[in-house]
Amino acid sequence: MLQKLIAIIDEYNAQTPENVRITTTKDYPLSNLCTFKIGGPADLVAYPCDIDALIFLVKTAASLDLPYLILGNGSNILPSDMGYRGVVINTTRLTSVCSIGNKIIAECGASLISVTREALGAQLSGLEFAYGIPGTVGGAVYMNAGAYEGQMSDVVEVVHYFDTKIGEIVTVQCEDCNFGYRISLFSNDPTKIILSAEFVLNPGNYDEIKQKMDDLMQRRIDKQPLDYPSAGSIFKRCPGHFTARLIEEAGLKGLSVGGAQISPKHAGFIINTGGATSADVMSLIEIVKEKIYEEKGLNIECEVREI
Ligand SMILES: Cc1cc2nc3c(=O)[nH]c(=O)nc-3n(C[C@H](O)[C@H](O)[C@H](O)COP(=O)(O)OP(=O)(O)OC[C@H]3O[C@@H](n4cnc5c(N)ncnc54)[C@H](O)[C@@H]3O)c2cc1C
């Protein structure tokens, strides 16, 4: 089926030889496509260069019954050491961002950094919290990313997605996106592919917006182990508790399994200190979950998606 997909992509590209719309790489390590720097090879990685090409790829993979995985910047995933059997569709070339009035419109592969910078340039306030989250618009909407009292559901007006079940583009209003704490209509539903999102913001002052962005970035630099590969906070917040504090109180800060370590700087992060495997990270996760359950009777849940 993989060979068939590659042949169909070649035919698709041949229709516009001056403009290759889908590039591919075979047997490509997922460790190069995620911020954890962990993961075996994907059978095929495909990069659509426009939204139509993304839809074409998804439709074709589905029609061939070939497993596919949509990937943005890979900053919230833990890929398997065995890699991925199927096609990884990477959106990071779909980067268009523009502002119209008090709105920002961004394609799914646009980085949150570029979206927040566009908002700054247009003197629009509301997205400052997202500056420093190293994801794309698609990944951020998918899991309702948030930080410092803000989250995507505060600023999303509409999301445009491709519904593979009906083969159509659908526009959904924020209130119908089922946003919750790190979940949305899109999480765990591979049939809905986020194409783009529109954010509605408030007019603001350039210097004040910039100051807030810089302050929040500095807080990240001060508190987070940004000099090591990771996927950010490994666990979700546990209602009524700071998970990082629970881990610290359990005496697990700094604990290592292989190349994976509970960050000595921030116990909510598992870092890759060099050569960590997915199995190392999973072992640490299990140790933490068991200890917190034993000591506090609390079940903590993973935020990072295992693939
Ligand atoms: C240092 C660091 C700090 C972080 N800080 C924060 C933080 O403060 N707050 C926070 O919420 N998160 C944080 N994260 C986690 C991560 O950056 C966010 O969750 C981000 O939104 C993920 O975006 P992504 O593009 O990397 O998604 P990916 O990791 O590529 O994908 C995540 C999930 O989204 C799905 N997905 C991606 N794009 C699409 C699409 N177009 N359509 C459908 N599904 C899609 C994928 O299939 C996958 O299941 C941090 C991570 C790191 C490494």
The ligand as an SDF file (V2000), in Angstrom:
LIG
                    3D

 53 58  0  0  0  0  0  0  0  0999 V2000
    9.5400   23.0020   26.1720 C   0  0  0  0  0  0  0  0  0  0  0  0
    8.0590   22.7700   25.9750 C   0  0  0  0  0  0  0  0  0  0  0  0
    7.1450   23.6080   26.5810 C   0  0  0  0  0  0  0  0  0  0  0  0
    5.7730   23.4030   26.4130 C   0  0  0  0  0  0  0  0  0  0  0  0
    4.8950   24.2400   27.0280 N   0  0  0  0  0  0  0  0  0  0  0  0
    3.5750   24.0470   26.8820 C   0  0  0  0  0  0  0  0  0  0  0  0
    2.6320   24.9040   27.5340 C   0  0  0  0  0  0  0  0  0  0  0  0
    3.0000   25.8500   28.2240 O   0  0  0  0  0  0  0  0  0  0  0  0
    1.3110   24.6520   27.3540 N   0  0  0  0  0  0  0  0  0  0  0  0
    0.8620   23.6190   26.5840 C   0  0  0  0  0  0  0  0  0  0  0  0
   -0.3610   23.4500   26.4670 O   0  0  0  0  0  0  0  0  0  0  0  0
    1.7250   22.7960   25.9570 N   0  0  0  0  0  0  0  0  0  0  0  0
    3.0600   22.9710   26.0800 C   0  0  0  0  0  0  0  0  0  0  0  0
    3.9380   22.1380   25.4460 N   0  0  0  0  0  0  0  0  0  0  0  0
    3.4280   21.0090   24.6490 C   0  0  0  0  0  0  0  0  0  0  0  0
    3.2130   21.3390   23.1490 C   0  0  0  0  0  0  0  0  0  0  0  0
    4.1010   22.3470   22.7120 O   0  0  0  0  0  0  0  0  0  0  0  0
    1.7930   21.7800   22.8590 C   0  0  0  0  0  0  0  0  0  0  0  0
    0.8910   20.7660   23.2260 O   0  0  0  0  0  0  0  0  0  0  0  0
    1.5710   22.0860   21.3740 C   0  0  0  0  0  0  0  0  0  0  0  0
    0.3080   22.6520   21.2230 O   0  0  0  0  0  0  0  0  0  0  0  0
    1.6600   20.8380   20.4850 C   0  0  0  0  0  0  0  0  0  0  0  0
    1.6850   21.2800   19.1400 O   0  0  0  0  0  0  0  0  0  0  0  0
    2.4780   20.4500   18.0200 P   0  0  0  0  0  0  0  0  0  0  0  0
    2.2910   21.1150   16.7250 O   0  0  0  0  0  0  0  0  0  0  0  0
    3.8760   20.2290   18.4440 O   0  0  0  0  0  0  0  0  0  0  0  0
    1.6580   19.0860   18.0650 O   0  0  0  0  0  0  0  0  0  0  0  0
    2.2340   17.6360   17.7890 P   0  0  0  0  0  0  0  0  0  0  0  0
    3.0630   17.2000   18.9470 O   0  0  0  0  0  0  0  0  0  0  0  0
    2.8290   17.5700   16.4500 O   0  0  0  0  0  0  0  0  0  0  0  0
    0.8790   16.7940   17.8130 O   0  0  0  0  0  0  0  0  0  0  0  0
    0.1500   16.6700   19.0120 C   0  0  0  0  0  0  0  0  0  0  0  0
   -1.1860   16.0130   18.6800 C   0  0  0  0  0  0  0  0  0  0  0  0
   -1.9360   16.8860   17.8470 O   0  0  0  0  0  0  0  0  0  0  0  0
   -2.3450   16.2040   16.6570 C   0  0  0  0  0  0  0  0  0  0  0  0
   -2.3390   17.1910   15.5630 N   0  0  0  0  0  0  0  0  0  0  0  0
   -1.3410   18.0580   15.2360 C   0  0  0  0  0  0  0  0  0  0  0  0
   -1.7140   18.8190   14.1810 N   0  0  0  0  0  0  0  0  0  0  0  0
   -2.9640   18.4160   13.8430 C   0  0  0  0  0  0  0  0  0  0  0  0
   -3.8750   18.8100   12.8150 C   0  0  0  0  0  0  0  0  0  0  0  0
   -3.5820   19.7630   11.9200 N   0  0  0  0  0  0  0  0  0  0  0  0
   -5.0830   18.1750   12.7530 N   0  0  0  0  0  0  0  0  0  0  0  0
   -5.3910   17.1980   13.6460 C   0  0  0  0  0  0  0  0  0  0  0  0
   -4.5620   16.7650   14.6280 N   0  0  0  0  0  0  0  0  0  0  0  0
   -3.3650   17.3870   14.7120 C   0  0  0  0  0  0  0  0  0  0  0  0
   -1.2970   15.1160   16.4590 C   0  0  0  0  0  0  0  0  0  0  0  0
   -1.8160   14.0340   15.6980 O   0  0  0  0  0  0  0  0  0  0  0  0
   -1.0010   14.7210   17.8910 C   0  0  0  0  0  0  0  0  0  0  0  0
   -1.9540   13.7910   18.3450 O   0  0  0  0  0  0  0  0  0  0  0  0
    5.3150   22.3240   25.6020 C   0  0  0  0  0  0  0  0  0  0  0  0
    6.2460   21.4910   24.9650 C   0  0  0  0  0  0  0  0  0  0  0  0
    7.6060   21.7180   25.1430 C   0  0  0  0  0  0  0  0  0  0  0  0
    8.5910   20.8230   24.4430 C   0  0  0  0  0  0  0  0  0  0  0  0
  1  2  1  0
  2  3  1  0
  2 52  2  0
  3  4  2  0
  4  5  1  0
  4 50  1  0
  5  6  2  0
  6  7  1  0
  6 13  1  0
  7  8  2  0
  7  9  1  0
  9 10  1  0
 10 11  2  0
 10 12  1  0
 12 13  2  0
 13 14  1  0
 14 15  1  0
 14 50  1  0
 15 16  1  0
 16 17  1  0
 16 18  1  0
 18 19  1  0
 18 20  1  0
 20 21  1  0
 20 22  1  0
 22 23  1  0
 23 24  1  0
 24 25  2  0
 24 26  1  0
 24 27  1  0
 27 28  1  0
 28 29  2  0
 28 30  1  0
 28 31  1  0
 31 32  1  0
 32 33  1  0
 33 34  1  0
 33 48  1  0
 34 35  1  0
 35 36  1  0
 35 46  1  0
 36 37  1  0
 36 45  1  0
 37 38  2  0
 38 39  1  0
 39 40  1  0
 39 45  2  0
 40 41  1  0
 40 42  2  0
 42 43  1  0
 43 44  2  0
 44 45  1  0
 46 47  1  0
 46 48  1  0
 48 49  1  0
 50 51  2  0
 51 52  1  0
 52 53  1  0
M  END
$$$$
